[in-house]
Amino acid sequence: GNGVIIITTKRGKKGKPKFNFRAQYGTSDWENAGDYDVMNSSEYLEYHREAVFNAGGDPDLEFLPNGTRNAGYYPIGADTLDTDWFDFAFQSAKTEQYDLSVSGGTDNTRYFINGSYFLQEGMARNTDLERISTRINIDHNQENVRFGTNIGISRSVQHSRYGTTSFGDPLYGGNYLSPLRPIIAT
């Protein structure tokens, strides 16, 4: 039925300090995310030459009769460059998280202190999320008075190299960028 959910944070218990450490590590591989079959440079050149021919042009002419450059002309040997944009844009990405906590207390005062570090690389290169956080819970009882404090501090930084334009999206760009274009590092 309809119930009430109560969320509580970890609290310290009476006793000597207890330390707890936890580590997690994992990877994600973009190649398992889907099968992206794009044209290599030879297929790309053949496709463009057929398109120019089917439009009534001559793909072997570098310049058209009016003196303008033939957009469908690629010289022999142009397919020596074969850029795989998916291999350039994506990577195997790691995820790691580390948590360290200490808890303990006396009859009157109990404490729980936790620190955490989280890093998740994106499968798109130069993207990641990094988070550092800490939590401090202190409870104190003095006769008929009980008080405590819960402090949580967190800092997250997300890096993304890609903009909001269509070609900034690595999936879109990987499908539509020519394999004849070289990779230029910026």
N, C-alpha and C positions, 0 to 999 in steps of 0.2 A: 504494500500500500504506500501511501504517502507518509514519509518519515522525515525526520530531521537529521541532517548531516552535520556533525560537529568536527571541525578540523582543528587539531591541536599540534603545536610544535613540540619538538623534543625538549625535555626538561632534565636538569641534573638530578641525581639521586645521592643520598647520604652515602659517604664512603670515600675511600682513597681515589685519587684521580684515575680515570680509565681513558685510555687513548684508543682511538679507532682510526684506521687508515684504509681507504678503498681506492682502487685504481681500475679504470676501464679503458680499453683501447679497441678500435674497430676501423674498418676501411670500407669505402664505397668505390665501386669501379664503374665508370660511365659506359664502358663497352657492354655491360650487362643490362643497361637501361633500355636499350632498343637497338634495332638493326637499321642503320642509316647507310643506304647504298647510294652514293653520289658518283657522278661521272669523274673519271680520271682525265688527264689532259688530252689523251688521244681521242677518247669518246667525245669530249667537249669540242675539240676541233672538228671532228666529223659532223657533229650536230650543227655547228654554226655554218660549215661549208654547205651542208644540205639545205639549211634555211635560206642562205643567199641564193643558191641555185634554184630552189623552189620559188623564190620571189622574182626570178627572171634575171638575176645578176650572175656575174662570173666571179667565183671565189678565188680564181687565180690572178685577178687584177688587183694590184696594190692601190692604184688610183682609178677612179671612175672617169669616163670621158669628159666630164665637166671640171676635172682637176681636183675634186675632193677625195679624201682618203676613203677607201672602201672599208666600212666598219666590219665586214665579214672576212677580211683578208688576214690570214696569219701565215707568215713565211714558213718554209720547210724548216723543220727542226724546232719550231716554237713549242712543241710538246716535250722538250727536254726538261722543262720545269714542271713538276707535278706536285703541287701543294695540297696536302690533306688538311683542310681547315678544321676538321673535327679533332684530329690528333693535336693540332696546335691549341685549340680552344678548351679542350677538356683534359682532365687528369684523374688518376686514382686519388681519392681524398681520404684523409685520416680524421678520426674523431677520437679525442682523448678527454678523460675527466679524472680529476684527483680530488679526494675529500679527506680532510684530517679534522678530527674532533677530539675534545677532551671534556669530560664531565666528572662531577664529584660534588662533595659538600660536607657540611657539618649538620648538627641538629637544627641550627638556625638558618644557615645559608647554603643554598645549592646553586650550582652553575652548570651551564652547557655552552661551549664555545666551538664554533665550526668554521672552517675556511675551505673554499672550494675554487677550483680552477677548471674551466671547460674551454676546449678549442675544437671547432668543427670547420675543417676546410671544405670549400665548395667543390663540386665536380667541375664547375667552370673555373678555369685558372684565374688566379688573383682575386678570389672571393673567399671570405671566411667569416666566422663569428667567434669572438673571444669574450669570455665572461669570467670575471673574478668576483667572488662574493664572500661575505662573512656574516655570521649570525651569533649574537651573544644573548643568552637568556639567564637572568639572575633572579632568584626568589629568596626573600628573607622574611622570617617569622620572628617577631619579638613580642612575647606575651600574647595579648589579644590583637595585635596589629600585624597585618600581613601585607607586604608590598613587593613589587618586582619590576623588572624592566625587560623588554624585548627589543633588541636593536638588530636591524638588518641593513646591510650596506652591500650594494651591488654596482658593478660597472661593466657595461657591455659595449663592445666596439664591433661594428659590422663593416667589412670592406667589400666593395663591389666596384669592379673596374668598368663594368658595362653600363652604358647609358640607357635611356628610355626609347631610343630610336630602334627601328626594326633591325638595322644591321648591327646594332649594339648587342642584340640578343645572339648568343653563340649558336643556338640551334638554327635560327633564321639565317644568320650570316654563313654558317657552315654549309647550308643547302644552296645558297645563291652566289657565293663568291667564286670567281673563276679559279680553277686549279692552275691557270697560267700566271696568276698574280703571285709575286714573291711575298714572303713574310717580312715586314719591316718592323723591327723592334722600336718601341717608343719609350 
